[in-house]
Amino acid sequence: MKPDFPSFKDSLAAALQSLGMSQDLDRADVLLAYLQQLHHWNKAYNLTAVRDPADMLVQHVFDSLAVVPELRSRQNGRDLRVADMGSGAGLPGIILGICQPDWTIFCVDAVGKKTAFVRQAAGVLGLKNVQAVHGRIESLDSLQADVVISRAFASLGDFVRVAGHHRAPQGVMLAMKGQYPHEESQALESATDWAVKSWVALHVPGMDAQRCLLELGLKEPHDCR
C-alpha cells in the first residue's frame, strides 16, 4: 500500500507545537514533501536503514527538528552559515534549510549518491539555501561555518579531528548524540585540545530514547594543566 503522506500532517503539527515551533506550521507541507522524497529514493540510494515512513518521520524529521530551537537561540539576529557534517540524506541540514530559508546550509558527505540525493531533493523542494558538498570532510577547504554540526556521525574526537577546521573563528561545533557520551567526552579531553563546553537534553516528540546536543570548544589555557 502506498503511504498516505498527508495523513502525517496532524502528527507533524503536534510535534511542531510540542517543540515550541508553532510558527513553522506553514512549513509542514515542505517537510512532508522531503519525507516523501526520502522514502521514494531510499531503495535506490540506500539512504537509511529505516524503511517505514512513519518511523522516518519520528526518527529523522522530528529528531532533526528538535535541534532547531537551540540553534535559533544562538542566532543573535544573524543569518547563520551551517555545515552539516556526514549529512547523509540531509539530516539535519535539509530540515534546517526548510525551517530557516535565510540560513546557508552545507550538507557534506563523502558518499556521492547521498550528496546526489541532497542536491536532487533541494531542487525539488526549492531550497536555494541548501548546498550539497561531496568530498572527504578532512580534505575539503574550510567552509568557515558559524555552526558545524553532526548527527550520529562519529565519536567526538573524530568529529573535531576531521571537521574542526570548518569552524569560523567565532563559530561553534555541535554534536547531536543519544545518551550523554561520557566515555567519548573523557577521550576527547584526554587526547585533544577540545572539550565539551556545555550540553542540553533534546526532546524528540514520539521518541522514548534520550537525545542530547553537545557544544565542543577548544580548551582554555588553564584547562590544559
MIVEX-651461 format. One record per residue: x, y, z of N, C-alpha, C in turn; residue in one letter. Coordinates in steps of 0.2 Angstrom, whole numbers, plus 5000, padded with zeros to 4 digits. Example, Ala and Ser with C-alpha at 12.3 -4.5 7.8 and 13.67 -1.06 7.14 Angstrom:
REM residues 2
506649725039506249785039506649845039A/506449895035506849955036506450005039S/
REM end
This chain:
REM residues 225
500449945000500050005000500450065000M/500350114996500750174995500550215002K/501150245005501050285011500650345009P/500250365014499750425014500150485017D/500650515014501050565017500550625020F/500050645017499650695020499350675027P/499250615028499050595035499450605040S/500150615039500650635044500550705046F/500150745043500250815044500050835051K/499550795054499250815061499850795066D/500250735065500750715069501350765069S/501450795063501950845062501750905065L/501150925065500950995068500950985075A/500750925078500850915085501550915088A/502050895084502750895085503050965085A/502851005080503051075080502751115086L/502151105088501851135094502251115100Q/502451045101502751025106503451055107S/503751065101504451095101504451175102L/503851205103503851275103503951305096G/503751275091503951295084503251305080M/502751335084502051345080502151385074S/502651435074502751475069502951445062Q/503151375063503351345057502851295054D/502251305057501651265054501651265047L/501751325044501651335037502251305033D/502751275036503251235033503051165033R/502551145035502351075036502351035029A/502051065024502051035018502751025015D/503151065016503851055013504251005017V/504151005023504450945027504150885025L/503550875024503250815022503450795015L/503550845011503750835004504550805004A/504950835009505550805010505550725012Y/505050715017504950645019504750605013L/504350625009504150585003504750574998Q/505150624997505750614993506250564996Q/506350565003506750525007506450445006L/505850435007505550375006505650344999H/505450394994505450374987506150344985H/506650384987507350374984507750324988W/507450304994507850264999508050194996N/507650164992507850104989508450104985K/508450154980508950164975509550184978A/509550234983510150264986510350234993Y/509950194996510150165002510350225007N/509850265008510050325012509950315019L/509550265021509450255028509150185029T/509350155035509050085036508350085038A/508050145040507350155042506950155036V/506450105035506150095029505350125029R/505050125035504450145036504350215037D/503950255032503950325033503750355039P/503250315043503050345050503650345054A/504050295054504750295058505150345055D/505250355049505650405046505450475049M/504850485049504550555052504850565059L/504750515063505050525070505750525071V/506050475068506750465069507250505065Q/506950535060507450585056507150655056H/506550665054506250735054506150765060V/505850725065505750755072506350765075F/506850715075507450715078507850775075D/507850795069508150845066507850915068S/507150915069506850975071507050995078L/507150945082507250955089507851005091A/508351005086508851055087508751125084V/508251135081508151205078508051255083V/507651245088507551295093508251315097P/508651265098509351285101509751325096E/509751305090510151345085509851415084L/509251425085508951485084509151535090R/509151495096509351535102510051565101S/510451535097511151555096511251605090R/510751625087510751665081510951735082Q/510651765087510851835089510751875083N/510151865080509951915074510351905068G/510851855068511251845062510951785057R/511151795051510951735046511551685046D/511451635049511951585050512151545044L/512851535045513151485040513251425043R/512951365041512951305045513251245040V/513651215043513951155039513751095043A/513351045040513150985042513650935040D/514050905045514550855043514250785043M/514450745038514150675037513450675037G/513250725032512450745032512050685030S/512350635026511950585023511350605019G/510750595021510150615017509950685018A/510450725021510250795023509950805030G/510250765034509950765041510450785046L/510450845049509850885050509850945044P/510350945040510451005036509851025032G/509550985028508951005024508351025029I/508250995034507751015039507851085041I/508551105043508751165045508551215039L/508751195033508651235027507951255026G/507451205027506751215027506551265032I/506751255038506451305044506851375043C/507451375041507751445041508051455034Q/507551485029507751495022508251555022P/508351595027508851645027509551615029D/509651555032510251525033510551495027W/511251495027511551455021511851385024T/511551335021511751265024512151225019I/512651195022513151155018513051085020F/512751035016512750965018513350925015C/513750905019514450875017514450805018V/514550765013514650695014515150665009D/515450615011515950585006515650535001A/515050515002514650464998514250504993V/514450494987514250534981513450524980G/513150464981512450454980512050494985K/512350504991511950544996511950614995K/512550644993512550714991512150724984T/512150674980511650674974510950684976A/510750644981510050644984509950714987F/510450744991510350804994510250864989V/510650854983510550904978509950904974R/509750844973509050824970508450854974Q/508450834980507950854985507950924986A/508450954987508451034987508151064981A/508351034975508051064969507251054969G/507050994971506350984971505951024976V/506251034981505951074987506051154986L/506451174981506551244980507051274986G/507451234989507951254994508551284991L/508551354989509151384986509651394991K/509551384998510051405003510351335005N/510251285002510551215004511051194998V/511651185000512151164995512451094997Q/512451044992512750984994513450984992A/513850964997514650964996514850894996V/515150864991515450794990516150794991H/516350764996517150754997517250735004G/517850715006518150695012518150755017R/517850755022517750815026518450845028I/518950805030519550825032519950855026E/519750845020520150865014519850925011S/519250945013518951005010519251065013L/519251125009519451185011518951205016D/519151245021518651275026518051305024S/517451285027516851315025516751375029L/517151395034517051455038516351455041Q/516151405044515451405046515351435053A/514751465054514651495061514451435066D/514151385062513951315066514151255062V/514551215065514751155062514451105066V/513951065063513551015067513550945064I/513550895068513450825066512950795070S/512650745066512150705069512350625068R/512450595074512650525074513150515069A/513650555068514150555063514850515065F/515050535071515750505073515850515080A/516350485083516550505090516750575090S/516650605096516850675097517550685095L/517950645097518650655095518750655087G/518450615084518450605076518150665073D/517650695076517250745074517650815074F/518050825079518450885079519050875075V/519250815074519850805070519750815063R/519250795060519050795053518750865051V/518350885056517950945054518051015058A/518551015063518651075067518851125062G/519251115057519451175053518951205049H/518351175049517751215045517451265049H/517651265056517351315060517551385059R/517151435058517351505058517751525065A/518151575065518451595071518051605077P/517451635076516951635082516351585082Q/516451535078515951485077515951435082G/515451385082515351335087515351265083V/515551215087515451145085514951115089M/514451085086513851055090513850975088L/513750935092513650865091513050835094A/512650815089511950785092512150705093M/511950685099512050625102511450595105K/511450525107510950495111511050515118G/511150465122511350475129512050515129Q/512150555135512750595136513350545135Y/513750555130514350515129514950525134P/514850495140515450505145516050485143H/516150425140516750395138517050445132E/516650455127516950505122517150565124E/516750595129516950665132517650655135S/517750605139518350595143518950585138Q/518850545133519350535127519550595124A/519050635122519150705119519550745123L/519450755129519850795134520550775135E/520650705135521250675136521750675130S/521450675124521850665118521850725114A/521450775115521450835110521450895114T/521450955111521451015114520751045114D/520250995113519551015114519250985120W/518651015122518250985127517551005126A/517050965130516350985130516251045134V/516051105131515951165135515251165138K/514751135135514051135138513651085134S/513151065137512651025133511951035136W/511451015131510751015133510450955131V/509950935135509450875133509050905127A/508850855122508450875117507850835118L/507250865117506650825117506350815110H/506350745108506150725102505450705102V/504950735100504250705100504150635097P/503850595101503650525099504250485100G/504850505103505450465104505550455111M/505650395113505750375120506550385122D/506950375117507650375118507950445120A/508450445124508750505126509150535120Q/509150605120509550635115509850695118R/510350715116510750775118511150815113C/511250875114511650915110512250945114L/512850935111513450955115513851005111L/514051055115514451115112515151095113E/515651095108516351075109516751145108L/517251155112517651215111518351195113G/518851235110519551225112519651245119L/520051205123520151215130520451285131K/520351315136520651375139521351355141E/521851405141522551385144522551355151P/522051375155522151345162521851275162H/521451255157521151185156521751135154D/522251165152522751115149523351095154C/523251115161523751105165523851025167R/
REM end
